[in-house]
Every structure is written in C-alpha cells, then in structure tokens.
Amino acid sequence: MNAAATNASIRKGDQVRVMSGRDKGKTGRVLGVDPRRRTVTVEHANIIKRHTRANPSKNVKGGIVEKEGPIQISNVLLFCASCSKHARVGHKPMPDGTKVRICRRCGTTLEK
C-alpha cells in the first residue's frame, strides 16, 4: 500500500479532533505529518515527557521537557468549522481541474 495515499486527507495546519486514546475529544492544529509511519502530531494532544541534558552550545536547559507525541492518523478526524463537528473527508473536482476536500456532513470545502 502506498503510504502517501493514506495521508491525502489530513495535512499540516488542519484542525483535527482526536477520536480515541487518552486525549479523546481534544481538538487541535496538526503540527506535522509522517506519511511513512502514518502518524500526525497534534497541538496540545498526546503530551509526553522527555528528560534532556543541558547543552550550552545549543543554549538548551536541562530538565524534563513536555512535548507533543505522534498519534496514529486513523485516530484523528478533520474538524469542520462550519458545522462545528468532526467530519469525514470527501474530494470534489473543481471546474479548473483541481480537487478540493469537502466535509461529508455539510458539503462545505475544507480548504483555507
């Protein structure tokens, strides 16, 4: 299976809702997408702690750092701003030949 094909519906910068796991119900912006591992990093979701060593050359303080961890792409759904709910994604061809993502619930486009 092509890893890039499974990732066509969620992109960096999208608003998504976490549908399963300990952060179920949280909504946040996608910070990054890893198509090979089929994961996304969502702002303020799946917070993990990393113990870091101080590094004076990079001006990094040591201690416990909290950051967002990856979430399986199948555990998030796009958030539609017009109907204020999570939505499955559909694709609709435009007259100029491009394809846009649409909300299956209300039919509005999800592009910015």
Contact map, one row per residue, 1 for C-alpha under 8 A:
1110000000000000000000000000000000000000000000000000000000000000000000000000000000000000000000000000000000000000
1111110000000000000000000000000000000000000000000000000000000000000000000000000000000000000000000000000000000000
1111111000000000000000000000000000111100000000000000000000000000000000000000000000000000000000000000000000000000
0111111100000000000000000000000000110000000000000000000000000000000000000000000000000000000000000000000000000000
0111111100000000000000000000000000000000000000000000000000000000000000000000000000000000000000000000000000000000
0111111110000000000000000000000000100100000000000000000000000000000000000000000000000000000000000000000000000000
0011111111100000000000000000000000100100000000000000000000000000000000001000000000000000000000000000000000000000
0001111111100000000000000000000000000000000000000000000000000000000000000000000000000000000000000000000000000000
0000011111100000000000000000000000000000000000000000000000000000000000000000000000000000100000000000100000000000
0000001111110100000000000000000000000000000000000000000000000000000000000000010000000000000000000000000000000000
0000001111111100000000000000010110000000000000000000000000000000000000000000000000000000000000000000000000000000
0000000001111100000000000000111110000000000000000000000000000000000000000000000000000000000000000000000000000000
0000000000111110000000000000111100000000000000000000000000000000000000000000000000000000000000000000000000000000
0000000001111111000000000000110000000000000000000000000000000000000000000000011000000000000000000000000000000000
0000000000001111100000000011110000000000000000000000000000000000000000000000011100000000000000000000000000000000
0000000000000111110000000011110000000000010000000000000000000000000000000001111000000100000000000000000000000000
0000000000000011111000011111000000000000000000000000000000000000000000000001111000000100000000000000000000000000
0000000000000001111110111110000000000000000000000000000000000000000000000011100000000000000000000000000000000000
0000000000000000111110011000000000000000000000000000000000000000000000000011100000000000000000000000000000000000
0000000000000000011111111000000000000000000000000000000000000000000000000011000000000000000000000000000000000000
0000000000000000011111110000000000000000000000000000000000000000000000000010000000000000000000000000000000000000
0000000000000000000111110000000000000000000001000000000000000000000000000000000000000000000000000000000000000000
0000000000000000010111111100000000000000000011000000000000000000000000000000000000000000000000000000000000000000
0000000000000000111111111100000000000000000000000000000000000000000000000000000000000000000000000000000000000000
0000000000000000111100111110000000000000000000000000000000000000000000000000000000000000000000000000000000000000
0000000000000000110000111111000000000000000010000000000000000000000000000000000000000000000000000000000000000000
0000000000000011110000001111100000000000000000000000000000000000000000000000001000000000000000000000000000000000
0000000000000011100000000111110000000000011110000000000000000000000000000000000000000000000000000000000000000000
0000000000011111000000000011111000000000011000000000000000000000000000000000000000000000000000000000000000000000
0000000000111111000000000001111110000001111000000000000000000000000000000000000000000000000000000000000000000000
0000000000011000000000000000111110000001111000000000000000000000000000000000000000000000000000000000000000000000
0000000000111000000000000000011111000001110000000000000000000000000000000000000000000000000000000000000000000000
0000000000110000000000000000011111100111100000000000000000000000000000000000000000000000000000000000000000000000
0000000000000000000000000000000111111111000000000000000000000000000000000000000000000000000000000000000000000000
0011011000000000000000000000000011111110000000000000000000000000000000000000000000000000000000000000000000000000
0011000000000000000000000000000001111110000000000000000000000000000000000000000000000000000000000000000000000000
0010000000000000000000000000000001111110000000000000000000000000000000000000000000000000000000000000000000000000
0010011000000000000000000000000011111111000000000000000000000000000000011000000000000000000000000000000000000000
0000000000000000000000000000000011111111100000000000000000000000000001111000000000000000000000000000000000000000
0000000000000000000000000000011111000111110000000000000000000000000001111000000000000000000000000000000000000000
0000000000000000000000000000011110000011111010000000000000000000000111100000000000000000000000000000000000000000
0000000000000001000000000001111100000001111111000000000000000000000111100000000000000000000000000000000000000000
0000000000000000000000000001111000000000111110000000000000000000000100000000000000000000000000000000000000000000
0000000000000000000000000001000000000000011111100000000000000000000100000000000000000000000000000000000000000000
0000000000000000000000100101000000000000111111100000000000000000000110000000000000000000000000000000000000000000
0000000000000000000001100000000000000000010111110000000000000000000111100000000000000000000000000000000000000000
0000000000000000000000000000000000000000000111111000000000000000011110000000000000000000000000000000000000000000
0000000000000000000000000000000000000000000001111100000000000000011110000000000000000000000000000000000000000000
0000000000000000000000000000000000000000000000111110000000000001111000000000000000000000000000000000000000000000
0000000000000000000000000000000000000000000000011111000000000001111000000000000000000000000000000000000000000000
0000000000000000000000000000000000000000000000001111100000000111100000000000000000000000000000000000000000000000
0000000000000000000000000000000000000000000000000111110000001111100000000000000000000000000000000000000000000000
0000000000000000000000000000000000000000000000000011111000001110000000000000000000000000000000000000000000000000
0000000000000000000000000000000000000000000000000001111100111110000000000000000000000000000000000000000000000000
0000000000000000000000000000000000000000000000000000111111111100000000000000000000000000000000000000000000000000
0000000000000000000000000000000000000000000000000000011111111000000000000000000000000000000000000000000000000000
0000000000000000000000000000000000000000000000000000001111110000000000000000000000000000000000000000000000000000
0000000000000000000000000000000000000000000000000000001111110000000000000000000000000000000000000000000000000000
0000000000000000000000000000000000000000000000000000011111111000000000000000000000000000000000000000000000000000
0000000000000000000000000000000000000000000000000000011111111100000000000000000000000000000000000000000000000000
0000000000000000000000000000000000000000000000000001111100111110000000000000000000000000000000000000000000000000
0000000000000000000000000000000000000000000000000011111000011111000000000000000000000000000000000000000000000000
0000000000000000000000000000000000000000000000000011110000001111100000000000000000000000000000000000000000000000
0000000000000000000000000000000000000000000000001111000000000111110000000000000000000000000000000000000000000000
0000000000000000000000000000000000000000000000001111000000000011111000000000000000000000000000000000000000000000
0000000000000000000000000000000000000000000000111100000000000001111100000000000000000000000000000000000000000000
0000000000000000000000000000000000000000000000111100000000000000111110000000000000000000000000000000000000000000
0000000000000000000000000000000000000000111111110000000000000000011111000000000000000000000000000000000000000000
0000000000000000000000000000000000000000110011110000000000000000001111100000000000000000000000000000000000000000
0000000000000000000000000000000000000011110001000000000000000000000111110000000000000000000000000000000000000000
0000000000000000000000000000000000000011110001000000000000000000000011111011000000000000000000000000000000000000
0000000000000000000000000000000000000111000000000000000000000000000001111111000000000000000000000000000000000000
0000001000000000000000000000000000000111000000000000000000000000000000111111000000000000000000000000000000000000
0000000000000000000000000000000000000000000000000000000000000000000000011111100000000000000000000000000000000000
0000000000000000011110000000000000000000000000000000000000000000000000111111100000000000000000000000000000000000
0000000000000001111100000000000000000000000000000000000000000000000000111111110000000000000000000000000000000000
0000000000000001111000000000000000000000000000000000000000000000000000000111111000000111000000000000000000000000
0000000001000111100000000000000000000000000000000000000000000000000000000001111100000111100000000000000000000000
0000000000000111100000000010000000000000000000000000000000000000000000000000111110011110000000000000000000000000
0000000000000010000000000000000000000000000000000000000000000000000000000000011111111110000000000000001000000100
0000000000000000000000000000000000000000000000000000000000000000000000000000001111111000000000000000000000000000
0000000000000000000000000000000000000000000000000000000000000000000000000000000111110000000000000000000001010000
0000000000000000000000000000000000000000000000000000000000000000000000000000000111111000000000000000000011000000
0000000000000000000000000000000000000000000000000000000000000000000000000000001111111100000000000000000000000000
0000000000000000000000000000000000000000000000000000000000000000000000000000001110111110000000000000000000000000
0000000000000001100000000000000000000000000000000000000000000000000000000000111100011111000000000000000000000000
0000000000000000000000000000000000000000000000000000000000000000000000000000111100001111100000000000001110000000
0000000000000000000000000000000000000000000000000000000000000000000000000000110000000111110000000000001110000000
0000000010000000000000000000000000000000000000000000000000000000000000000000010000000011111000000000111100000000
0000000000000000000000000000000000000000000000000000000000000000000000000000000000000001111100000000111100000000
0000000000000000000000000000000000000000000000000000000000000000000000000000000000000000111110000011110000000000
0000000000000000000000000000000000000000000000000000000000000000000000000000000000000000011111000011110000000000
0000000000000000000000000000000000000000000000000000000000000000000000000000000000000000001111101111000000000000
0000000000000000000000000000000000000000000000000000000000000000000000000000000000000000000111111111000000000000
0000000000000000000000000000000000000000000000000000000000000000000000000000000000000000000011111100000000000000
0000000000000000000000000000000000000000000000000000000000000000000000000000000000000000000001111100000000000000
0000000000000000000000000000000000000000000000000000000000000000000000000000000000000000000011111110000000000000
0000000000000000000000000000000000000000000000000000000000000000000000000000000000000000000011111111000000000000
0000000000000000000000000000000000000000000000000000000000000000000000000000000000000000001111001111100000000000
0000000000000000000000000000000000000000000000000000000000000000000000000000000000000000001111000111110000001110
0000000010000000000000000000000000000000000000000000000000000000000000000000000000000000111100000011111000001110
0000000000000000000000000000000000000000000000000000000000000000000000000000000000000000111100000001111100111110
0000000000000000000000000000000000000000000000000000000000000000000000000000000100000011110000000000111111111100
0000000000000000000000000000000000000000000000000000000000000000000000000000000000000011110000000000011111100000
0000000000000000000000000000000000000000000000000000000000000000000000000000000000100011000000000000001111100000
0000000000000000000000000000000000000000000000000000000000000000000000000000000001100000000000000000001111110000
0000000000000000000000000000000000000000000000000000000000000000000000000000000000000000000000000000011111111000
0000000000000000000000000000000000000000000000000000000000000000000000000000000001000000000000000000011001111100
0000000000000000000000000000000000000000000000000000000000000000000000000000000000000000000000000001111000111110
0000000000000000000000000000000000000000000000000000000000000000000000000000000100000000000000000001111000011111
0000000000000000000000000000000000000000000000000000000000000000000000000000000000000000000000000001110000001111
0000000000000000000000000000000000000000000000000000000000000000000000000000000000000000000000000000000000000111
